[in-house]
Amino acid sequence: MTSATFAMGCFWKPEAIFRARHGVLDTRVGYAGGHVENPTYPQVCGGQTGHAEAVRVVFDPTLVGYADLLTVFWAHHDPTTRNRQGPDIGRQYRSVIFVVDEAQRALARASLDAEQARLNRPITTDIETLTAFYQAEAYHQRYLEKTGAVCL
């Protein structure tokens, strides 16, 4: 088992997308990339913590590779809009690939370069070292699955 962490707007839809992938064993939504320990959803949405809404994907690398998860990441959000996805605006909705080691960083960089070659607008996605991941409140976990809500 290994993990990958991505921020690509509101964390509810990415969690559902990654959860449906073969080889993904678990997902958790939470907060990453900020400067406040154990932030709450209201604090993150208030924009004062520096965190992005993120999804941690635990996967079996013998069934699905990190590069495959990067393909999913690029396919399911707009990496050319800074601090925004659809109607959600703010730094907490930025596009980030959080990496844990140099192998992930190299794959993330190569995938960003390949995606940029395909697009006409500049990608605003950041690649950052994951220093901490704070799990979001229980009601956010598997939110779309529990509520049947539709997320744009």
Helices and strands as residue ranges (DSSP letters): E 2-8, H 12-19, E 24-32, H 41-45, E 52-59, H 66-75, E 84-85, E 88-89, G 91-93, E 95-99, H 102-118, E 126-129, E 133-135, G 138-140, H 143-147
